[in-house]
Amino acid sequence: MWFSALVELKKKSGKTLKQISEESKVPLGTLNKLFSGQTKDPKLETVQAVVHALGYTLDDLDDGQSAKNSPSTAEAAPGGAVSDMFDKLNDMLVSIGLIGPEDDLTAQQAEVLIAVCRIINATFQD
């Protein structure tokens, strides 16, 4: 799917959402929604601008090569409670100075943090 390929292209580019926003002229809030999976049907112009800022073309979203090695859409696009948890974790890490407001967590860092939260949640539910 195009979403998995887009996430993989971002990962390969090594760019932050702030850098992508500046280069693509797409607002940071729009990018946050796009890369978190909240935007299900983005405008073609938006996706094209983002992909070009990453150094790729729209064809790179469709060739299946990028998506082959990336997580499935269900894994990459958190929804509902997981998305809320991710947003809160990100805000907390910014507030205590572990990451800057313009920095992005990698998918691996997010997975670790979510796993830790699930462990904490399970511990306190007993």
N, C-alpha and C positions, 0 to 999 in steps of 0.2 A: 504494500500500500504506500501511497505517496507520503503519508505522515512518518512512517518508519524511515523511509529514505531521506526525508528532510532532517530528521533528528540525527541520522548518521552523517549527513553532509555537514551539519553544524559541528558535530563532534570532530570530524576530520579537519575542519577549518581551524579549530582551536580558538574561535572568536567568541567573545561574550555577547550577550544580548544587547548591551549598550553599544558595542562596536558595530554590530549588525544594524541597529537602529540608526546610528549616525551615517553609515554607508548607504543604507537602503532608503532612508528618509521615512521609514515605517515607525510609528510611535512605539515606544518601549512597552506600553500597556498592551498594544495589539500583539507584539511579539510574545509577551508573557502568555497571553491567551492561546496564541498559535502553537507555541512549543509545549504548553501544558496539555494540549489536546482539547481545550475548551471550545476552540473554533473548529467546527466540523466542516464548514463549507466556506473557506476564505475566498476572497476575490482573487482572480487570476493575476491581476496586476500586483497584488501584495505578495503572493508567492513568488512571482517572477523577480520582483525587486529583492526579496530576501535571498533567493537562490543565487542571483547575480552577485550580491554582496558577499556571499560565501565563496564565490569564485567558480560557480558552476552554472549550468543552464537547466531549463525545464526538462530537457531530455534526460538529464542525470537522475531525475525523480522517477522516470518511467522505465529505465532500462532493467530494473530488477536487481542489478548488481549491488547497489547500496543497501537495499532492503533485505537482501539475502543474509547479511551478517548482523543486522540490527535486531533489537528486540521487537516482539510483535506489538501491534498497536495497543492491545490490551495492557501489555506490560509498560510500554513507553508513555501512554497517555493516562495518567492517573485520573480517576473520576470520583466524584462524591466526597466521602470522608477522607480517602487517601489524598485527594487533591487539597482539601482543606488542611490536612495534617502537614503536607509538604509546604504549603504557603506559610503556616504558622512556624514550622521549623526554620524556614528561610528567614522569616522576620526575626526570630529569636537569635539566629546566628549573626545577623546583621547588627542587632541591638547590643550584643555582647562583644562585637568587634572581631569575630572569627572570620567573617567574610565582609567585603565591602558591599554597599548597596547595589553597585553595578555588576558585581561578580555573580557567576552562576555556579550552582552545584553541578558536579558531573552526575550522570545517571548512577554510577557506582556509589558515589557519596550519598545520594538521595536514598538508594536502596538500603545502605547500611543504617542511615538515620531512621528510616521507617522501621527497619527490623528492630532497632533498639527501642523505639517507641512501642512497638508491639510487645516486646518483652516486658517493658515497664508496665504497660497496660495490663498484661496477663498477671503480673506479680501483684498488682494492687486490686485486681478483681476478686481475688480469693477471699 
